[in-house]
Amino acid sequence: MIPSSIITRVKQKRIAQLISKGKRIDGRNLYDYREIQIETGVIERAEGSARVKLGKTEVLVGVKLEIGEPFSDVPNEGVLTVNAELVPLASPTFEPGPPDENAIELARVVDRGIRESKAIVLEDLCLIPGKKVFVVFVDIYVLNHDGNLIDASALAALAALTNTKIFNYEVKDDEVIIKPGYKKLPLRNSPIAVTFAKINDRLVVDPWLEEEGVMEARLTVIMEKEGKICAMQKGGGGYLTPKQILEAVKVASEKSKELRKLVVKE
């Protein structure tokens, strides 16, 4: 019987060889995404939620709102907090316990896209300046890992934010009084992450798990709705040439438009 490790190495070599010829083992072109499914409102007790399936990768995002204190340097703005949990059932490589560096990176990249694009109108979440604001918690749960967690998580976070509701309230004598009814979370932008893997000196979009196993480097480009870059993240030990970075930005500009249409209904 041939050891599974040898089968894996042979398959990885085949993946790299095909990509060098402009092909992929699953039949996609280099810049094609896997099938994307988006479902919103999947967590009843959350203010907003979404589940995204990107091929076999599956991510669930819940949004909760609480009343808390603002940061001292921005007393008139609400607070955004993004956390990510790599559920052990999602992959043999995920372990229970505190977030590891992969979970921390995932949360930070999603956070940066939302924050740097100024997607949430944080000024509108101020209740009592310097004292009370809405705190927006975006919690990411990876349910199944088959590659490209960043794009799936960023897409799920945006989808969850677009259906997030804030309860009505009024401020009286420095107290926040909750009233019946809801209104939509104020949003003004829609950041989209597009992730590339560099394999055999070629760039591929939306790398699945076995492609990530042979990639030399990873680059995520996050585009806001006006087509401007609002964040970038490089991963892996390899390098990217200036030409490859420019190529990635050009492709990300087009792919982000396609993905945004799946979430934001004009």
N, C-alpha and C positions, 0 to 999 in steps of 0.2 A: 504493500500500500504506500502511495506517495504521500509524504508529510504535507499537511496543509500549508506550512510555511513556504515550501517550495512552489506549491500551486500559486500562492499569493504573489511570490516574487516573479514568477513567469507572467502572471496576469498584469502586474504593475509594469513590467518591461514592455508588454504588448500595448498597454495604455499609452506609455510614453512614445513608443514607435509610431502609433497611429496619429497622435497629436502632432508629431513632427511633420506628418504628411497632410495636416489640416483636417483630420478625421477624429472621431471619438468612438469609444467602444460601445456606447449606448445609442449610436446613430445620430446624435446631435451634431450640428455645426459648432465651430469653436465659440461663437457668440450667442448660442441658443440657451435659454433657460429650460429647466424641466417643467412639467405641468404644474401650474399654481392653482391652488384652491384656497379661497378666503371665506370664512364664516364669522359673522359678528354677533354680539349679544349672546355669547355661549355660557357666560357665568351670571346667573340670576342675581346674586347678591353684590356684584361689582357695579360700579358706576359706568364702566365701559369694559368691553372685552372682545377678543378676537382669537380665532385659531387659524393658522396658516399651514398648509401642506405644500412643501416645495419638493416635488418628487416624493421620496419616502421620508424626508425630513419633516418633522412636525413640531410646531411651536405654539404654545398657548400664552396669551398675555391678558392680564387683568389690571384694570385701573381703579384705584380707590382714592377718594378724596376725604381729607380730614382737616380740621381747623387747628392751626399751629402758629408758631411765631416766625416772623420773617428773619432773614439774615440781616445783621446790623448794617452791612454796606448797601443793601437794597431794601430799605424798610417799607417801600411801597409796592413790592412785587411778591407774588406767590412763590412757592418753592416746588421744584421738580426733583424727584428722587427715582432713579432707575436701579432695579436689582435684577439679577439673573440667577436662576437655579438650574443646574444640570442634573436632572432627576436620574438617579442611578439605574432605573429600569430602561432609560433611553439608550444606554451604551455600556458595554463591559468596561470601558475606560473611565466611566464616571463613578465617583465614590461618595458615600454620604459624609456629611460634616460641613464645616465652614466653606464658603466659596473659594475655589482654587483660582490660579492666575487666569485660566481660560474663561471662567465665569465672570471674573472681574473685568477682563478685557471686553467681553461681549457686552456687559452692562455699560461700560464706559463709551464704547463706540456708538451704541444706540442712543445713549444720553447726549453725546456730543452732537449727533445729527439733529436731534430735537432742539437742543439748546442753541447751537450756533446758527440754525436756520430761523431761530425765534418763532418756532412753530406755534407754541402756546403763548397767548397774550397774557403774560404773567401780571401785567399791571392791573388787568381786570379781575385778578384773583385776590386783590387786597381788600380786606374787610375793614380793619381799623389800622391806619398807617402806623407802622412801628410796633404794633401790638399783636394783631391777629390777621392771618391770611389763610387761604386754602393751600394745603400741601397736596400735590399730585404724586401719588405713588404708582409707578409703572413696574409691574412685576412680571418677569419673563420666566416661563417654565419650558424647558426643552423636553418634549415627550418622546421624540425619536430622532436619533442623530444619524443622518446619512449624508453629511457634508453641508457646507455653506450655512452655518448657523447665523451668521451676521445678517445676511440679506433676509432670511426668513424671519428673524426676530425684529429687525427694523420695520419690515412690512407689517408684521402682526401688531407692533406697537403703534404704528400710524393708524392702522385700521381700528384698533381699540380706542385711540384718542378721538377719532372722527365720530364714534358713537357714544362718547362719554357725556353724561349729563350731570349738571350741578343742581343741587336742591335750591329752591328759592329761599331767600332770607331777607331780614331787615336788621339794621343796626339801631339799637335804642339804648341810650345811656351807657355807651361803651359795652353793650352786650349784643351778641349775635343771636337773633331769634329765628329759628327754622320755621319756614312756612310751607304749606302744601304746594306741590308742583315742582317742575324742573325746567331747566333751560340748558342749551348745548354748551359744552366747553368751548370757550372762544379760541379759535385757531386761525392763523393767518398764513401758514406755510405747510408744505407737505414734503419733507425730506425723504429721499429714496436712496438706499444703499445698493451699489452694484459692485460685486466682488469678483476679482480675477485671480487665477492661479497661473504662475509661470512654470511651464513644463517643457523641457527640451527647447528652451528659448522662444516658446510660443505662449501667447496669452489665451486663456480660456475663461469664459464667463460661467458662473454658477458651478464651481467644481463639486462633484459628489465625493463621497468619503474616500473611495479608492484613488481618485485623482488627487485628493489632498495628501494621500500617502506618498505620492511621488513628486509633489510640487516642490520647486526650489524656493519660491517666494509667493507671498500673497499680498494683494493690494485691494483695498476697499475705497471706492470713491463715492461720497454722498453728495447728491445734487439736490438743491432746493428748486421750487417750482418755476423760477425764472431762468433756470439753466445754469446757475452759478454753483461753484463748488463751495460747500459749507463745511466739509470735513474730509480728511483722508486718513487711512490707517494702513501701515505696512506691517506684515508679519512674515515669519519664516526667516531662515538664516541666509538666504540668497539675496541677490541684488536685482534691481530693475534699471535699465538704461533710460536716459531722458526720452528717447524715441518711444520706448515701451510705455512710459508714463503718459506721454501725450496721446498715444494710441488708446490707452485705457480711458482717459478723460473723454476723448471723442466718442468712444463706444458707450461709455456710461451716460453721456448726455442723451443719446438716442434711447438706450434701454430704460433709463429712468422715466422717460415719457410714457413708454409702454406700460411699465409697472404701475405708474401713478394712476393711470386710467382704470386699473383694477380696483383701486381703493377710493379715489376721489371722484365722485360723480358730478360732472359739471352741469 
